[in-house]
Amino acid sequence: MQQLADMLKSRRESLNLSAREVARRAGLDTGVIIRLERAANPTPRLENLKAIGEVLGIPAADLYAAAHALPVGQLPSLRPYMRAKYRQLPDEAVAEVESFIEQLTRRHGSGPRPHQDEH
């Protein structure tokens, strides 16, 4: 849950939004946001994560993967997947894998279209 908490708080702060404003825009109680950012909610509701993701511009599948609650048929972006599957890898290694995948997809013209892996 700490990965999810860090992802939410970091993105919220990068957008210069308060927890209260995120909650307002997502139609949630401020306490929901605060508990998630403190990793104090071990079983977040998927609809809450989706609403928060829409406010913060984070794909729902990425949030579901970070919460270890990915619904069948949905795939996260590479970074949340790598963080969920290979928790001990340092950030530099994850960035290296992302860079390699980007090079391959450019060279071979493949890979998901934007938001293809979110539905």
CYANA upper distance limits for C-alpha pairs under 8 A (distance plus 0.5 A):
  1 MET  CA      5 ALA  CA      6.68
  1 MET  CA     39 ALA  CA      5.72
  1 MET  CA     40 ALA  CA      8.45
  1 MET  CA     41 ASN  CA      8.22
  1 MET  CA     42 PRO  CA      7.05
  1 MET  CA     66 ALA  CA      7.49
  1 MET  CA     67 ALA  CA      6.28
  2 GLN  CA      6 ASP  CA      6.54
  2 GLN  CA     38 ARG  CA      8.10
  2 GLN  CA     39 ALA  CA      5.79
  3 GLN  CA      7 MET  CA      6.64
  3 GLN  CA     66 ALA  CA      6.47
  3 GLN  CA     67 ALA  CA      8.29
  4 LEU  CA      8 LEU  CA      6.68
  4 LEU  CA     36 LEU  CA      8.01
  4 LEU  CA     37 GLU  CA      8.03
  4 LEU  CA     39 ALA  CA      7.91
  4 LEU  CA     63 LEU  CA      7.05
  4 LEU  CA     66 ALA  CA      5.51
  4 LEU  CA     67 ALA  CA      6.42
  5 ALA  CA      9 LYS  CA      6.62
  5 ALA  CA     36 LEU  CA      6.08
  5 ALA  CA     37 GLU  CA      4.60
  5 ALA  CA     38 ARG  CA      6.51
  5 ALA  CA     39 ALA  CA      5.83
  6 ASP  CA     10 SER  CA      6.32
  6 ASP  CA     37 GLU  CA      7.15
  7 MET  CA     11 ARG  CA      6.65
  8 LEU  CA     12 ARG  CA      6.52
  8 LEU  CA     36 LEU  CA      8.35
  8 LEU  CA     37 GLU  CA      6.83
  8 LEU  CA     56 LEU  CA      8.41
  9 LYS  CA     13 GLU  CA      6.52
  9 LYS  CA     37 GLU  CA      6.22
 10 SER  CA     14 SER  CA      6.58
 11 ARG  CA     15 LEU  CA      6.79
 11 ARG  CA     56 LEU  CA      7.06
 12 ARG  CA     16 ASN  CA      6.78
 12 ARG  CA     17 LEU  CA      5.99
 12 ARG  CA     18 SER  CA      7.66
 12 ARG  CA     19 ALA  CA      8.06
 12 ARG  CA     22 VAL  CA      8.17
 12 ARG  CA     56 LEU  CA      6.90
 13 GLU  CA     17 LEU  CA      6.44
 13 GLU  CA     18 SER  CA      7.98
 15 LEU  CA     56 LEU  CA      8.18
 17 LEU  CA     21 GLU  CA      6.64
 17 LEU  CA     22 VAL  CA      7.12
 18 SER  CA     22 VAL  CA      6.88
 19 ALA  CA     23 ALA  CA      6.62
 19 ALA  CA     30 THR  CA      6.76
 19 ALA  CA     33 ILE  CA      6.57
 19 ALA  CA     34 ILE  CA      7.22
 20 ARG  CA     24 ARG  CA      6.62
 20 ARG  CA     29 ASP  CA      8.49
 20 ARG  CA     30 THR  CA      5.66
 20 ARG  CA     33 ILE  CA      8.42
 21 GLU  CA     25 ARG  CA      6.65
 22 VAL  CA     26 ALA  CA      6.53
 22 VAL  CA     30 THR  CA      8.38
 22 VAL  CA     33 ILE  CA      8.10
 22 VAL  CA     52 ILE  CA      7.45
 22 VAL  CA     55 VAL  CA      7.03
 22 VAL  CA     56 LEU  CA      8.21
 23 ALA  CA     27 GLY  CA      6.36
 23 ALA  CA     28 LEU  CA      5.27
 23 ALA  CA     29 ASP  CA      6.23
 23 ALA  CA     30 THR  CA      5.59
 23 ALA  CA     32 VAL  CA      8.15
 23 ALA  CA     33 ILE  CA      6.93
 23 ALA  CA     52 ILE  CA      8.03
 24 ARG  CA     28 LEU  CA      6.67
 24 ARG  CA     29 ASP  CA      7.90
 24 ARG  CA     30 THR  CA      8.06
 25 ARG  CA     55 VAL  CA      7.00
 26 ALA  CA     48 ASN  CA      8.35
 26 ALA  CA     51 ALA  CA      5.62
 26 ALA  CA     52 ILE  CA      6.07
 26 ALA  CA     54 GLU  CA      8.17
 26 ALA  CA     55 VAL  CA      6.79
 27 GLY  CA     51 ALA  CA      8.24
 28 LEU  CA     32 VAL  CA      7.32
 28 LEU  CA     33 ILE  CA      8.47
 28 LEU  CA     48 ASN  CA      8.01
 29 ASP  CA     33 ILE  CA      7.83
 30 THR  CA     34 ILE  CA      6.88
 31 GLY  CA     35 ARG  CA      6.45
 32 VAL  CA     36 LEU  CA      6.70
 33 ILE  CA     37 GLU  CA      6.65
 34 ILE  CA     38 ARG  CA      6.68
 35 ARG  CA     39 ALA  CA      6.64
 35 ARG  CA     40 ALA  CA      5.43
 35 ARG  CA     41 ASN  CA      6.35
 36 LEU  CA     40 ALA  CA      6.47
 36 LEU  CA     41 ASN  CA      6.24
 36 LEU  CA     44 PRO  CA      8.10
 43 THR  CA     67 ALA  CA      8.35
 44 PRO  CA     48 ASN  CA      7.69
 44 PRO  CA     49 LEU  CA      7.66
 44 PRO  CA     67 ALA  CA      8.13
 45 ARG  CA     49 LEU  CA      7.00
 46 LEU  CA     50 LYS  CA      6.64
 46 LEU  CA     64 TYR  CA      7.61
 46 LEU  CA     69 ALA  CA      8.38
 47 GLU  CA     51 ALA  CA      6.67
 48 ASN  CA     52 ILE  CA      6.64
 49 LEU  CA     53 GLY  CA      6.43
 49 LEU  CA     60 ALA  CA      7.21
 49 LEU  CA     63 LEU  CA      7.00
 49 LEU  CA     64 TYR  CA      7.86
 50 LYS  CA     54 GLU  CA      6.71
 50 LYS  CA     59 PRO  CA      8.28
 50 LYS  CA     60 ALA  CA      5.51
 50 LYS  CA     63 LEU  CA      8.21
 51 ALA  CA     55 VAL  CA      7.06
 52 ILE  CA     56 LEU  CA      6.69
 53 GLY  CA     57 GLY  CA      6.02
 53 GLY  CA     58 ILE  CA      5.05
 53 GLY  CA     59 PRO  CA      6.48
 53 GLY  CA     60 ALA  CA      6.25
 53 GLY  CA     63 LEU  CA      7.74
 54 GLU  CA     58 ILE  CA      6.95
 54 GLU  CA     59 PRO  CA      7.85
 54 GLU  CA     60 ALA  CA      8.20
 58 ILE  CA     62 ASP  CA      7.39
 58 ILE  CA     63 LEU  CA      7.73
 59 PRO  CA     63 LEU  CA      7.27
 59 PRO  CA     76 PRO  CA      8.29
 59 PRO  CA    115 HIS  CA      8.25
 59 PRO  CA    118 GLU  CA      7.09
 60 ALA  CA     64 TYR  CA      6.60
 60 ALA  CA    118 GLU  CA      7.36
 61 ALA  CA     65 ALA  CA      6.51
 61 ALA  CA     70 LEU  CA      6.95
 61 ALA  CA     74 GLN  CA      6.65
 61 ALA  CA     75 LEU  CA      6.45
 61 ALA  CA     76 PRO  CA      5.22
 61 ALA  CA     77 SER  CA      8.02
 61 ALA  CA    117 ASP  CA      8.34
 61 ALA  CA    118 GLU  CA      6.23
 62 ASP  CA     66 ALA  CA      6.76
 62 ASP  CA     75 LEU  CA      8.28
 62 ASP  CA     76 PRO  CA      5.10
 62 ASP  CA     77 SER  CA      6.54
 62 ASP  CA     80 PRO  CA      6.23
 62 ASP  CA     81 TYR  CA      8.19
 63 LEU  CA     67 ALA  CA      6.67
 63 LEU  CA     80 PRO  CA      8.46
 64 TYR  CA     68 HIS  CA      6.53
 64 TYR  CA     69 ALA  CA      5.41
 64 TYR  CA     70 LEU  CA      5.18
 64 TYR  CA     71 PRO  CA      8.02
 64 TYR  CA     76 PRO  CA      8.36
 65 ALA  CA     69 ALA  CA      6.38
 65 ALA  CA     70 LEU  CA      5.58
 65 ALA  CA     76 PRO  CA      6.73
 65 ALA  CA     80 PRO  CA      6.85
 65 ALA  CA     81 TYR  CA      7.12
 65 ALA  CA     84 ALA  CA      7.27
 66 ALA  CA     80 PRO  CA      6.65
 66 ALA  CA     81 TYR  CA      8.42
 66 ALA  CA     83 ARG  CA      8.30
 66 ALA  CA     84 ALA  CA      6.84
 68 HIS  CA     84 ALA  CA      8.02
 70 LEU  CA     74 GLN  CA      7.10
 70 LEU  CA     75 LEU  CA      8.06
 73 GLY  CA    119 HIS  CA      8.18
 74 GLN  CA    117 ASP  CA      6.81
 74 GLN  CA    118 GLU  CA      6.40
 74 GLN  CA    119 HIS  CA      6.61
 75 LEU  CA    117 ASP  CA      5.78
 75 LEU  CA    118 GLU  CA      6.87
 76 PRO  CA     80 PRO  CA      6.83
 76 PRO  CA     81 TYR  CA      6.39
 76 PRO  CA    117 ASP  CA      7.21
 76 PRO  CA    118 GLU  CA      7.60
 77 SER  CA     81 TYR  CA      6.86
 77 SER  CA    117 ASP  CA      7.95
 78 LEU  CA     82 MET  CA      6.51
 78 LEU  CA     98 GLU  CA      7.42
 79 ARG  CA     83 ARG  CA      6.59
 79 ARG  CA     94 VAL  CA      7.32
 79 ARG  CA     98 GLU  CA      7.78
 80 PRO  CA     84 ALA  CA      6.51
 81 TYR  CA     85 LYS  CA      6.50
 82 MET  CA     86 TYR  CA      5.89
 82 MET  CA     87 ARG  CA      7.81
 82 MET  CA     94 VAL  CA      7.22
 83 ARG  CA     87 ARG  CA      5.55
 83 ARG  CA     89 LEU  CA      8.16
 83 ARG  CA     94 VAL  CA      8.36
 89 LEU  CA     93 ALA  CA      6.63
 89 LEU  CA     94 VAL  CA      7.22
 90 PRO  CA     94 VAL  CA      7.13
 91 ASP  CA     95 ALA  CA      6.66
 92 GLU  CA     96 GLU  CA      6.64
 93 ALA  CA     97 VAL  CA      6.81
 94 VAL  CA     98 GLU  CA      6.73
 95 ALA  CA     99 SER  CA      6.60
 96 GLU  CA    100 PHE  CA      6.68
 97 VAL  CA    101 ILE  CA      6.68
 98 GLU  CA    102 GLU  CA      6.66
 99 SER  CA    103 GLN  CA      6.73
100 PHE  CA    104 LEU  CA      6.77
101 ILE  CA    105 THR  CA      6.64
102 GLU  CA    106 ARG  CA      6.64
103 GLN  CA    107 ARG  CA      6.61
104 LEU  CA    108 HIS  CA      6.48
104 LEU  CA    109 GLY  CA      8.47
105 THR  CA    109 GLY  CA      5.72
105 THR  CA    110 SER  CA      5.43
105 THR  CA    111 GLY  CA      6.20
106 ARG  CA    110 SER  CA      7.68
112 PRO  CA    116 GLN  CA      6.15
112 PRO  CA    117 ASP  CA      7.12
113 ARG  CA    117 ASP  CA      8.42
115 HIS  CA    119 HIS  CA      8.07
